Amino acid sequence: MKLLAVTSCPTGIAHTYMAAEALQMAAKEMNVDIKVETHGSIGVENEITDEEIKEAHAVIIAVDTKIDKTKFQGLPIVEGTVQDAIKNSKGLIEKAMRLENDKAQYVEKVSKIKENRKEKKKGPYQHLMTGVSYMIPFVVAGGILIALSFAFGIHAAENEGSLPWALSLIGGGSAFALMIPILSGFIAYSIADRPGLVPGMIGGMLSAEIGAGFLGGLIAGFLAGYTIVLLKKWIKLPKTMEGLMPVLVLPLLSSSIVGLLMIYIVGRPAATINVGLFNWLENLQEGSAIALGLVLGLMMAFDMGGPVNKAAYAFGVSTIAAGQSSSVMAAVMAAGMTPPLGIGIATLMTKNKFTKEEREAGKAALVLGISFITEGAIPFAAADPLRVIPSLMAGSAVTGALTMLFKVKLAVPHGGIFVLPIPNAVEGFLPYVISIAIGALVTALLVAALKKTKME
């Protein structure tokens, strides 16, 4: 039995590779030959060849973003999320083996499977996460370059032709300027494939131009994607003219429709909401700010890279879209660093409550924690969810609340401690470090108190 697999998570940092490793380990235990192609933040790795597709019996697609599956046509396909691969890799492999062993049944049910797949896997969350996954590298690069320009002085970038001016132009004038068009374009791409890119990016650019910001970009992406879907359904050209659809008819009509809707209908209300949101954040009273930080902390630790975590992160990113430091982003990143850091500290504090393998994993969790990779805590949470997840949420809630209390602000959306030494990347460096340390210690103490002693 030869199986193929593809894994891809929205950020392409941790879940992608954890899912691949889980599938490989399960296949080894089951004596099944498997090759896993990963679609991570650095691109496609361990790419599956045409020859391997010819020899394979089935393929497992464990993704949370849109990927091209056309090369697997003719193979039985089992679809799931990266979480399915991490938590139930054996189940996915068994399902793939069953499909191969009963191809006749597979062929009979293929239309129904495709329909279910469409309903289950093509929902708004996956479309949003596809857009976010393509947007994040632009935000990270832009944010760090802007922070580096500030290192020369707050007003140094005003001197045209200077290095800080150039860094600010690259980061803010280019990378950040592309952020919303990329988000919109790839939301539309997830919905309608390549034809969605043109109206999606144009809608996103218009959103940025008219001040509708991140919210307008989201609306533009979905609007563009579903506009393309409807146009393809409604417009039927003669076979001799079908070549005009992707290069003329769809781009022209969809861009016109989306553009006009953004300018005359969607833009102004979205811009009003956008401005209102930023004014609300700026004017939050101390008690309200602390409550917001607490909620963001709970969200970041609840599913460690899942939908709730990504919703909080997307909110944080949206608040630095204008290239300004953000208290929300500070709370989000700090709270996201806390779970793996707390777990790592717990494995050092109470070694008798963890197996040898868990103690080794704890060292890796510390590194992942300082890098703002919340997923580093997942193995511990999956092994003992009732004790570990509440402990993680408590620590992250404390961290999020403290960053708000101390009025810490962050100008970059990712990077963990590695961006903190950059001058002006964080407003309130020491309080920020203290907030993270206190939250991590809260998590470590709770985990140590709640977990049972392990017998080696």
C-alpha positions as CSV (number, residue, x, y, z in Angstrom):
1,M,0.0,0.0,0.0
2,K,1.5,3.3,-1.1
3,L,-0.1,6.5,0.1
4,L,0.5,10.2,-0.6
5,A,-0.4,13.1,1.7
6,V,-0.4,16.9,1.6
7,T,-0.5,19.1,4.7
8,S,-0.9,22.9,4.9
9,C,-2.0,25.2,7.8
10,P,-2.8,29.0,7.5
11,T,0.6,30.2,8.8
12,G,2.6,27.4,7.4
13,I,4.8,27.4,10.4
14,A,4.0,24.6,12.9
15,H,0.7,22.7,12.2
16,T,1.8,21.9,8.7
17,Y,4.9,20.0,9.9
18,M,3.3,18.5,13.0
19,A,0.6,17.0,10.8
20,A,3.2,15.6,8.4
21,E,5.2,14.1,11.2
22,A,2.0,12.5,12.8
23,L,1.1,10.9,9.5
24,Q,4.6,9.6,8.9
25,M,4.8,8.1,12.4
26,A,1.4,6.5,12.1
27,A,2.2,5.1,8.7
28,K,5.4,3.6,10.1
29,E,3.5,1.9,12.9
30,M,1.0,0.5,10.4
31,N,3.7,-0.6,8.0
32,V,2.3,1.6,5.2
33,D,4.5,3.5,2.7
34,I,3.7,7.2,2.7
35,K,5.1,10.4,1.3
36,V,4.0,13.7,2.7
37,E,4.2,17.0,0.7
38,T,4.2,20.1,3.0
39,H,2.9,23.5,1.9
40,G,4.6,25.7,4.5
41,S,5.6,29.3,4.8
42,I,8.7,28.7,2.7
43,G,6.8,27.0,-0.1
44,V,6.3,23.4,-1.2
45,E,8.7,20.8,0.3
46,N,9.1,17.1,-0.4
47,E,7.1,17.6,-3.6
48,I,5.2,14.7,-4.9
49,T,6.2,13.7,-8.5
50,D,4.0,12.4,-11.3
51,E,5.7,9.0,-11.1
52,E,4.8,8.7,-7.4
53,I,1.2,9.7,-8.2
54,K,1.0,6.8,-10.8
55,E,2.3,4.3,-8.2
56,A,0.1,5.5,-5.3
57,H,-3.2,3.9,-4.2
58,A,-4.8,6.9,-2.4
59,V,-4.0,10.4,-1.2
60,I,-4.7,12.2,2.1
61,I,-5.3,16.0,1.9
62,A,-5.0,17.4,5.5
63,V,-5.2,21.2,4.9
64,D,-6.8,24.4,6.3
65,T,-6.1,26.4,3.2
66,K,-6.8,26.1,-0.5
67,I,-4.4,23.9,-2.5
68,D,-4.4,22.7,-6.1
69,K,-5.6,19.1,-6.1
70,T,-5.9,18.6,-9.9
71,K,-2.7,16.5,-10.1
72,F,-4.3,13.9,-7.9
73,Q,-7.2,13.3,-10.3
74,G,-8.1,9.7,-10.5
75,L,-6.8,8.8,-7.1
76,P,-9.1,8.2,-4.1
77,I,-8.9,11.2,-1.9
78,V,-9.4,11.4,1.9
79,E,-9.8,15.0,3.1
80,G,-9.4,16.4,6.6
81,T,-7.9,19.3,8.5
82,V,-4.4,19.5,9.9
83,Q,-5.9,18.9,13.3
84,D,-7.4,15.7,12.0
85,A,-3.9,14.6,10.9
86,I,-2.4,15.5,14.2
87,K,-5.0,13.9,16.4
88,N,-6.3,11.1,14.3
89,S,-3.6,10.3,11.7
90,K,-4.3,6.5,12.0
91,G,-7.9,7.1,11.2
92,L,-7.1,9.0,8.1
93,I,-4.7,6.3,6.9
94,E,-7.3,3.6,7.6
95,K,-9.9,5.5,5.6
96,A,-7.5,5.9,2.7
97,M,-6.8,2.2,2.8
98,R,-10.5,1.4,2.8
99,L,-11.1,3.6,-0.2
100,E,-8.3,1.7,-2.1
101,N,-9.7,-1.7,-1.1
102,D,-13.1,-0.8,-2.4
103,K,-12.6,1.4,-5.5
104,A,-16.0,0.4,-6.9
105,Q,-17.7,1.8,-3.9
106,Y,-15.5,4.9,-4.1
107,V,-16.5,5.6,-7.7
108,E,-20.2,5.2,-6.9
109,K,-20.0,7.7,-4.1
110,V,-17.5,10.1,-5.6
111,S,-20.1,12.7,-6.5
112,K,-21.6,12.7,-3.0
113,I,-18.1,12.9,-1.4
114,K,-17.3,15.9,-3.6
115,E,-20.5,17.6,-2.6
116,N,-19.9,16.9,1.1
117,R,-16.3,18.1,0.7
118,K,-17.5,21.3,-0.9
119,E,-19.9,22.0,2.0
120,K,-17.5,21.1,4.7
121,K,-14.2,22.3,3.5
122,K,-15.0,25.4,1.4
123,G,-16.6,27.4,4.1
124,P,-15.9,31.1,4.9
125,Y,-13.3,30.1,7.6
126,Q,-11.1,28.3,5.1
127,H,-11.4,31.1,2.6
128,L,-10.4,33.7,5.3
129,M,-7.5,31.6,6.4
130,T,-6.2,31.2,2.9
131,G,-6.2,35.0,2.6
132,V,-4.5,35.4,6.0
133,S,-1.8,32.8,5.2
134,Y,-0.7,34.7,2.1
135,M,-1.0,38.1,3.9
136,I,1.1,37.2,7.0
137,P,4.6,37.3,5.3
138,F,3.9,40.8,4.0
139,V,2.8,42.0,7.4
140,V,5.8,40.4,9.2
141,A,8.3,41.8,6.7
142,G,6.7,45.2,6.6
143,G,6.4,45.5,10.4
144,I,10.0,44.6,11.0
145,L,11.3,46.9,8.3
146,I,9.2,49.8,9.8
147,A,10.6,49.0,13.3
148,L,14.1,49.0,11.9
149,S,13.5,52.4,10.3
150,F,12.4,53.7,13.8
151,A,15.8,52.4,15.2
152,F,17.4,55.5,13.6
153,G,15.0,57.8,15.4
154,I,11.2,58.4,15.4
155,H,11.5,61.1,12.7
156,A,14.5,59.7,10.8
157,A,12.3,58.3,8.0
158,E,11.2,61.9,7.1
159,N,14.7,62.5,5.6
160,E,14.1,61.5,1.9
161,G,16.9,59.4,0.5
162,S,18.2,58.2,3.8
163,L,18.4,54.5,4.9
164,P,15.6,54.8,7.4
165,W,13.4,56.5,4.7
166,A,14.2,53.6,2.4
167,L,13.4,51.0,5.0
168,S,10.1,52.8,5.8
169,L,9.2,53.0,2.1
170,I,9.9,49.3,1.6
171,G,8.0,48.2,4.8
172,G,5.2,50.7,5.0
173,G,4.9,52.1,1.5
174,S,5.2,48.7,-0.2
175,A,4.8,45.6,2.0
176,F,2.0,47.1,4.2
177,A,0.4,48.7,1.1
178,L,0.1,45.2,-0.4
179,M,-1.3,43.6,2.7
180,I,-5.0,44.2,2.2
181,P,-5.0,43.6,-1.6
182,I,-3.2,40.3,-0.9
183,L,-5.7,39.3,1.8
184,S,-8.7,40.2,-0.5
185,G,-7.2,38.6,-3.6
186,F,-6.5,35.2,-2.0
187,I,-9.8,35.1,-0.2
188,A,-11.3,35.4,-3.6
189,Y,-8.8,32.9,-5.0
190,S,-9.9,30.4,-2.4
191,I,-13.5,30.8,-3.5
192,A,-13.2,31.1,-7.2
193,D,-9.7,30.0,-8.1
194,R,-7.4,32.1,-10.3
195,P,-10.2,34.3,-11.8
196,G,-10.9,35.6,-8.3
197,L,-7.4,37.2,-7.9
198,V,-8.1,40.2,-10.2
199,P,-11.3,41.5,-8.7
200,G,-10.2,40.5,-5.2
201,M,-6.9,42.5,-5.4
202,I,-8.6,45.4,-7.0
203,G,-11.3,45.4,-4.3
204,G,-8.6,45.2,-1.6
205,M,-6.7,48.1,-3.1
206,L,-9.8,50.2,-3.2
207,S,-10.5,49.3,0.4
208,A,-7.1,50.6,1.4
209,E,-7.6,53.7,-0.7
210,I,-11.0,54.7,0.7
211,G,-10.1,53.9,4.3
212,A,-12.2,50.8,4.7
213,G,-9.0,48.9,5.8
214,F,-8.9,45.3,7.0
215,L,-12.7,45.0,7.3
216,G,-13.3,46.4,3.8
217,G,-10.6,44.0,2.5
218,L,-12.4,41.0,4.0
219,I,-15.7,42.1,2.4
220,A,-14.0,42.8,-1.0
221,G,-12.4,39.3,-1.0
222,F,-15.7,37.5,-0.4
223,L,-17.6,39.8,-2.7
224,A,-15.1,39.2,-5.5
225,G,-15.0,35.4,-5.1
226,Y,-18.7,34.9,-5.1
227,T,-19.2,37.4,-8.0
228,I,-16.9,35.2,-10.1
229,V,-18.8,32.1,-9.1
230,L,-22.1,33.7,-10.2
231,L,-20.7,35.1,-13.4
232,K,-19.3,31.7,-14.4
233,K,-22.7,30.2,-13.7
234,W,-24.7,32.9,-15.6
235,I,-22.5,33.6,-18.6
236,K,-22.3,30.9,-21.3
237,L,-20.3,31.7,-24.4
238,P,-20.0,29.7,-27.6
239,K,-17.1,27.2,-27.6
240,T,-15.1,29.4,-30.1
241,M,-15.2,32.3,-27.6
242,E,-14.7,30.4,-24.3
243,G,-11.0,31.6,-24.3
244,L,-12.2,35.1,-23.7
245,M,-13.8,34.2,-20.3
246,P,-10.7,34.1,-18.2
247,V,-8.8,37.0,-19.9
248,L,-11.5,39.5,-20.8
249,V,-15.1,38.8,-19.7
250,L,-14.5,37.7,-16.1
251,P,-11.8,40.2,-15.1
252,L,-13.7,43.1,-16.7
253,L,-17.1,42.4,-15.4
254,S,-16.1,41.2,-11.9
255,S,-13.7,44.1,-11.4
256,S,-16.3,46.6,-12.4
257,I,-19.0,45.1,-10.2
258,V,-16.7,44.7,-7.1
259,G,-15.1,48.2,-7.7
260,L,-18.4,50.0,-8.0
261,L,-19.9,48.2,-5.0
262,M,-16.8,49.0,-2.9
263,I,-16.9,52.7,-3.9
264,Y,-20.6,53.4,-3.7
265,I,-22.0,50.9,-1.2
266,V,-19.6,49.0,0.9
267,G,-16.7,51.5,1.3
268,R,-18.2,54.2,3.4
269,P,-19.9,52.0,6.1
270,A,-16.8,49.8,6.3
271,A,-14.6,52.9,6.7
272,T,-16.9,54.3,9.4
273,I,-16.7,51.0,11.3
274,N,-12.9,50.8,10.8
275,V,-12.4,54.3,12.2
276,G,-14.8,53.6,15.0
277,L,-12.9,50.5,16.0
278,F,-9.6,52.3,16.1
279,N,-11.1,55.2,18.1
280,W,-12.6,52.7,20.5
281,L,-9.3,51.0,21.0
282,E,-7.5,54.3,21.5
283,N,-10.0,55.5,24.1
284,L,-10.4,52.3,26.0
285,Q,-10.5,53.0,29.7
286,E,-8.2,51.0,31.9
287,G,-10.8,48.5,33.1
288,S,-12.1,47.8,29.6
289,A,-8.6,47.5,28.1
290,I,-7.7,44.9,30.8
291,A,-10.9,43.0,30.0
292,L,-10.1,43.0,26.3
293,G,-6.5,41.8,27.0
294,L,-7.9,39.0,29.2
295,V,-10.3,37.9,26.4
296,L,-7.6,38.0,23.8
297,G,-5.4,35.9,26.0
298,L,-8.1,33.3,26.5
299,M,-8.7,33.1,22.7
300,M,-5.0,32.7,21.9
301,A,-4.6,29.7,24.3
302,F,-8.0,28.0,23.7
303,D,-7.1,26.1,20.6
304,M,-3.4,27.1,20.0
305,G,-3.4,27.9,16.3
306,G,-7.0,26.8,15.6
307,P,-9.9,29.0,14.5
308,V,-10.3,30.9,17.8
309,N,-6.6,31.6,18.0
310,K,-6.4,32.8,14.4
311,A,-9.4,35.1,14.9
312,A,-7.6,36.8,17.7
313,Y,-4.4,37.0,15.7
314,A,-6.2,38.4,12.7
315,F,-7.8,41.1,14.9
316,G,-4.4,42.0,16.2
317,V,-2.9,42.2,12.7
318,S,-5.8,44.5,11.6
319,T,-4.9,47.0,14.3
320,I,-1.4,47.5,12.9
321,A,-2.5,47.8,9.3
322,A,-1.9,51.5,9.3
323,G,1.8,51.0,10.4
324,Q,1.1,52.1,13.9
325,S,2.0,50.4,17.2
326,S,-0.9,48.4,18.7
327,S,-1.8,47.4,22.2
328,V,-4.0,44.7,20.8
329,M,-1.1,43.2,18.8
330,A,1.1,43.3,22.0
331,A,-1.5,41.4,24.0
332,V,-2.0,38.8,21.2
333,M,1.7,38.1,20.6
334,A,2.5,37.9,24.4
335,A,-0.5,35.7,25.1
336,G,0.5,33.4,22.2
337,M,4.0,33.0,23.5
338,T,2.8,32.1,27.0
339,P,1.4,28.5,26.5
340,P,4.6,26.8,25.2
341,L,6.8,28.8,27.6
342,G,4.6,27.9,30.6
343,I,4.6,24.2,29.6
344,G,8.4,24.3,29.1
345,I,8.9,25.8,32.5
346,A,6.6,23.2,34.1
347,T,8.6,20.3,32.6
348,L,11.7,21.8,34.3
349,M,10.0,22.6,37.6
350,T,8.2,19.2,38.2
351,K,10.1,16.5,36.3
352,N,8.2,13.7,38.0
353,K,5.0,14.8,36.4
354,F,6.3,14.3,32.8
355,T,7.7,11.3,31.0
356,K,11.2,11.5,29.6
357,E,9.8,12.2,26.1
358,E,7.6,15.0,27.4
359,R,10.6,16.6,29.2
360,E,12.5,16.6,25.9
361,A,9.5,18.1,24.2
362,G,9.4,20.7,26.9
363,K,12.8,22.0,25.8
364,A,11.5,22.4,22.2
365,A,8.3,24.1,23.6
366,L,10.5,26.8,25.2
367,V,12.2,27.6,21.9
368,L,8.8,27.6,20.1
369,G,7.4,29.9,22.9
370,I,10.0,32.5,22.5
371,S,9.4,32.4,18.8
372,F,5.7,33.0,19.2
373,I,4.6,29.6,17.9
374,T,1.7,28.8,20.2
375,E,1.4,25.3,18.6
376,G,4.4,24.2,20.7
377,A,1.9,23.4,23.5
378,I,-0.4,21.2,21.4
379,P,1.2,17.8,22.2
380,F,0.8,18.4,26.0
381,A,-2.7,19.7,25.6
382,A,-3.7,16.8,23.5
383,A,-2.3,14.3,26.0
384,D,-4.1,15.8,29.0
385,P,-6.6,18.4,27.8
386,L,-8.7,18.8,31.0
387,R,-5.7,19.8,33.1
388,V,-3.5,21.5,30.6
389,I,-5.8,23.6,28.5
390,P,-7.4,25.5,31.4
391,S,-3.9,26.1,32.8
392,L,-2.7,27.5,29.4
393,M,-5.8,29.8,29.1
394,A,-5.3,31.1,32.7
395,G,-1.7,32.0,32.0
396,S,-2.4,33.7,28.7
397,A,-5.3,35.6,30.1
398,V,-3.0,37.0,32.8
399,T,-0.4,38.0,30.2
400,G,-3.0,39.6,27.9
401,A,-4.5,41.6,30.8
402,L,-1.1,42.7,32.1
403,T,0.1,44.0,28.7
404,M,-3.1,46.1,28.5
405,L,-2.6,47.3,32.2
406,F,0.9,48.4,31.4
407,K,-0.1,50.0,28.1
408,V,2.4,48.1,26.1
409,K,2.3,48.5,22.3
410,L,3.8,46.5,19.5
411,A,4.7,47.6,16.0
412,V,5.3,44.2,14.5
413,P,3.0,41.2,14.1
414,H,5.3,38.3,14.6
415,G,8.8,37.2,15.6
416,G,8.5,36.6,19.4
417,I,11.5,37.8,21.5
418,F,13.6,38.2,18.4
419,V,12.0,41.5,17.4
420,L,11.8,42.9,20.9
421,P,15.4,44.3,20.9
422,I,14.7,46.3,17.8
423,P,14.4,50.0,19.0
424,N,10.8,51.2,18.9
425,A,9.4,47.8,18.0
426,V,7.8,47.6,21.4
427,E,6.7,50.5,23.6
428,G,7.3,49.3,27.2
429,F,10.0,46.6,26.7
430,L,10.4,45.7,30.4
431,P,6.7,45.6,31.3
432,Y,6.2,43.4,28.2
433,V,8.8,40.9,29.3
434,I,7.4,40.9,32.8
435,S,3.9,40.3,31.5
436,I,5.0,37.2,29.5
437,A,7.1,35.9,32.4
438,I,4.2,36.2,34.9
439,G,1.7,34.5,32.6
440,A,4.1,31.7,31.8
441,L,4.8,31.2,35.5
442,V,1.0,31.1,36.2
443,T,0.6,28.4,33.5
444,A,3.6,26.4,34.9
445,L,2.4,26.5,38.5
446,L,-1.2,25.4,37.5
447,V,0.1,22.6,35.3
448,A,2.5,21.4,38.0
449,A,-0.4,21.5,40.6
450,L,-3.0,19.8,38.4
451,K,-1.0,17.0,36.7
452,K,-0.6,13.7,38.3
453,T,2.8,12.2,39.0
454,K,4.1,10.0,36.2
455,M,5.6,6.6,36.9
456,E,8.7,6.0,34.7
